[in-house]
Amino acid sequence: MNDPEHLHQNILYSLIDGVLLVSPSLIIQEANLTVEDLFHRSRESFIHRSLEELFPHQSHVLDKVRKVLVTGACYHDVEAEGVRNTPSSRFPVNLTLSPFLETDDSIKGVVVLVKNMSLIREMEERQRPTDHLNRFGEITLGMAHEIRNPLGGIRGSAQLLRQEITSSSHQEYLDVVISEVDRIDRLVKSMMDLARPLDLKIKPTNIHKVLEEILMLEKDSLTRKKGRFEQKYDPSLPLIKADEDQLKQVFLNLIKNAIEASRKGGKIQIVTRVGSGYMTKAATSPIPQQNIVIEIIDSGEGIDEENQKKLFTPFHTTKKKGSGLGLPVSLKIIEDHNGKVKITSEKGLGTTVQVFLPIQ
């Protein structure tokens, strides 16, 4: 560990981002192990070959590398696409280019830092547009107040009328009226929850405690389908700062969805771990924060691609009695915690929901 060369090599191979050393003739001279993982290629397949092999037909990347060689300037946030030798092989990357200097300050090459942007881009694409929900929220709050006032009058009148009527069949009709009014009221309340800012009561929160309370509540529902929960928790997970009650609402909704989706005798996995590859940056803090990840993996039929695009759209639902507000409300709660939600699914193979929450 005292050998400087050994120390530098350990640092290079410990980085989660790819590192390339490129010669003045744009030949790849050195790379860390992450490059092999990113490009799904063995080291031997690209070492001593042109940089263009990893970034083909992207002249802007090669031009900037040449400029670094000539001027010694650094370039940050260079957008590009890495290319693998497999189908659907292109993936987004962010490059940082720096001159590789000798002891006499002469430029002997270029160091290229390669950051995989796949997860971040995928999450951005899967989330609903903020502007759309903001407009939805402004309209909703106004409508909700206008709807709830007459609803109260209808419900009260129906209750009084039910007390006056002796016919049991007529009383049943009024019971339906009261029940449907209550359903509309719950729907309007959900709309208001989606539209207005949350008053979060932040405190140190143990995410495993939150999950276990929900699993205890929903265990019977899954048992009736002859299914079971399987918990894979990281015991070293730190506390997070969160509104415990709001998170319970989120995970109750997500776990209920998983139970409904699961086949008879199926298994639902609940996995927790420290996240890698994605950092959260809150508006109130300039420092990116690492995340914990909670994964809910069901054994259901999965969701087709068209419905996946609409999962966070208010009122979109595939359930006969669903309101289409459960996922949008859950997403809003997580985003108000500076977190993210990612849902991946394949028809016939089940669905995985990942919730990212920042470690503070």
N, C-alpha and C positions, 0 to 999 in steps of 0.2 A: 504493500500500500504506500510505502515511502518512495517507490520508484515513480518519478513524474510521468514517464511514458505509460506505465501500467495504469496510473491514476487517470490520465487523460483518455486512455482507451476505455476504461470502465465507465467514465462519464458519457463518452460517445455512445456506447452500447446500452446505456441505461435510459437514454432519452426516448420518450413515447412518440416523438415526431421523427420523420426520416431525415437523415443527413447525407448529402452527397458532396464529394470533392471533385470538382471538374477542372481539367487542365486547360491551358490557353487554346488548345485545338478542339475544345468542347468534348473531350473524352472523359468518361467517368473513371476516376482513379481509385476512389475509396467510397465506402458506404457502410452505414450501420445496419444492424439486424432488422430494424423497423422497416427499412426500404423493402426488404424481402417480403415482409408481411403485407405491406401496403400494396405492392404490385403483384403479389402471388407469384414471384419468380425467384429462382435461386440466384445467389450472388454471382455464380459463374456465367449466368446468361446475360448480364449487363456490364460487369466490370470490364474495363478496357474497351468499351464500346461507346458509341456516340450518345450524348445526352438526348438526342432526338429519338432514340429508341423508346425512352420512357414517356416523352412528350412529343409524339409525331405530329407534323403539320401544324405546329404552333410557333410560328416565326417570332411572335412577340416575346416568347420566353428566351429563345436563342439570341435575339437582338439585345435584350437587357443583360444577358450574361456577357456578351461582347462589350457592352458599354461599361460594365463593372471592370472588365479586364483593362480597358483603355483609360478610364477616368478614376477608378478606385471608389466610385460612388456605391452606396447601398440602396437596395430597393426592398420595400415592405409591401405586403398585401398584393402580390402579383397573382392574379387569378389564372388558373390553368386547369387542364384535365389530364390526370394520369391515365395510362392505358395498360391494361393487363392482356395476357394472351388467352382470354376466356371470353365466352359470349357475354354480352352486356358488360363489357370490360371497362368502360370509361367511368371515372369517378372524379368529383371535383376536389381540387387541392388549392391551398394557399401557399405561395412561395415567398421566402425571404432570401435575398441574394446579397452576399457580402464578399469582399475581396479576401483571398487567402494570402497573407503577407509573410515574407521571409524576414529574418532578423535585420536585413538592410532596408526594410520597408518596400522592397520590390514586390510586385504582384505576380505570384506564381500560379494562381488559379482562382476559382470561385467556390465558395461554400454555399450550397443550396439547402435551405431548411424546408422540408416538405410536410405540411400539415393537412391531414385528411379532413375534408369538410363534409363528408357524406352525411353523417348523423345530424349535423347542424342544419344543412340544407333540407334534409328530409323532414326534420321537425318543423322548420319554418313553413314548408309547403303544406304540411298536414294540419296546421293550425288555421282557424278561421281568421279572415282579415279583421284587424282591430277596428278599423274605420266602420266596417259594416255593423259590428256589434255596438259600437258607440251610437250610431244612428238608430239602431234597433232599440237601444236603451232609452234614448230621449223620447221616442214615440211611445214605448211601452209604459213608462212611468205615468205619462199623461192619460193613456187609455185605462190603465189599471185602476186609478182612482175613480174614473167615470163609470167603470164597470162594477166595482165593488159596492158602491153606494146603492144602486137599484137592486143588486143581488141581496143585500141585507133586507130590503123591503119585501122582496119576493119570498124569501125564506120565512120571515116573520109572519107574513100573511098566510102562507101555506100551513104553518104550525097552528095558528089560531083557527083556520078553517078546519083543520083535521080534528081539533078538539070539539068543534060544533057538530061535525058529521058523525052519524051513528053507523052508517053502512060500512062494513069492513072492506068491501071491494073499492069503494070510493076512498077510504083511508089509505089503501094500498097505492092508489094513483098519486095521492099527495105525498106518500113516503118516497115515491120515485122522484117527484118534483124536488123535495128537500135534498134527497141524495145527489141529484144532478146539479143542484145549486152548489152544494158543498164541493162537488168535483170541479166545477168551474172556478170556485173560490180558491181551491188548492192550485189550480193551473195558473190563475192570475198571480197568486203569491210567488210561485216559481218564476214567473216572468219578471216580477219585481226584484227577486233575489238576483236574477241575471243582469238586471239593468242598473241597479244602484250600487255604489261603492260599499264594500264590506267594512264593518267596524271590527277589525281583527283584534282579538285579545291574545297577544303574543306572550308566550312563556316557554321555558325549556321543556321540550316534549320528547318522550321516548316513543319512537314510531312503532316499536314492537308491542308496547302496551296498547296503543291505538288499534293495531291489527288484531291482537288477541281478543280484545273486547268485541270487535265486529265478528270474528270467527265464532266466538261463543254464541252470539245472537243468531247466526245463520247456519250453525252446525246441523240443526234438525232439518232445515230445508234441503240440505245436500244429502243427509242420511236418507230422506224419503226417496231420493233418486238412487239410493244405494251407492252414493259417491263418497269421496273423502277429501279432506284437505291435507296437503303435504307442505309443511313449513321448512324452508331452508334459509335460516336467519344468519346474518353475520353478527356474532356476539360482540365484536369490537366496534360496532356502529356507534358513532357519537350521538349525543342529543342534538336536536335541531330546535330552532326558535320558530314556533308555529302556534296557531289557534287550534287547540286539540279538538274542540267540538266541530269546527269546520272541516278538519281532516277526517273526522269520523263520518261526516256526511258524504265526503268524497268516496272513501273506501267502502262504506256501506253500499253506495250506488254501484261501484265497480265490481264488488264481490257478488252482489245480487245479480248483476248482468252475467257474470261468469257462471253462476249456478244455473240461471235460466238457459244459458247457451250449452252447458255441458250435457253430454250423452248420459244415459242411464248407466250407472256403475263407473262413471268417469272420475278423473282425478283433477283437482285444482291445486296448482302449485303457487305458493306465496314465497317469493325470493326477495331478500334484501342484501344489498352490498354497497360498497363505496363506488361511485361512478368513475369511469375513466373515458377520456376522449371528448368530453363535453364540459364546459365551464359556464357558470351563470354569472352575468354581470348586471347587477341591479342599478337602477337610475340613481339611487342614493349613495352608491359606493363605487369608486373607480377601480376597485380591486376585484378581479374575477374570483368567484368562489367555487370550490369543489362541491359535488353533489352526492347525496345518497340516492340510490335507485331502489324503488319498490316495484317488483314485477308480479303481475297476476296472470297466470297462464292457464287457460281452460282447455278442455278436451272436446270442444264442440265442433260444429260443422264449418266454422269460419265465416268470414264476411267477404263477399265479392268485391272486386276493385271499385265498382261504381258506387256502392254504398259506403266504402271506406272514405271516399272523398267527401261524403256528406255527414260524417259522424258527428261533427261539432256544429252543424247547421241547426239553429233553433227550429223545433217542431218537426224535424225529420226523424222518423222512427220506422222500424220494421216490425214493431210489436203491435198486436191488435189493440191493447189497452195502454200503450205507451204515450206519453205526452211529447216526447222528443226534446225535453229540456234537461234530462238528467246529466248527459255528458257535457252540454254547454255550461251548465251551472258548475259542474265539477271542474271543468277546465278553467273557469273564471276564478274559482277558489284557489286552485294551484297557481295560476298566474299572479294572483294577488299575494302569494307567498314567494314570488320571483322564481317559480318553478315552471316545469314544462310537462306535457303529457304526450306520449308517443304510442300509437296503436298499430300493430302489425298483425296481419291475418292472411291466411291462405285457405281457399275453399276446401273443406274436407279435413283440414289439419289443425283447426282451433285458432285461438286468438291470444296474443300477448299484449297486455297493457303495461307500459312502463311509466312510472311517475318519478320525475326528477325533482328533488327538493334540496336547496342549498344548505351546506354546512356553514354555520355562522361562527 
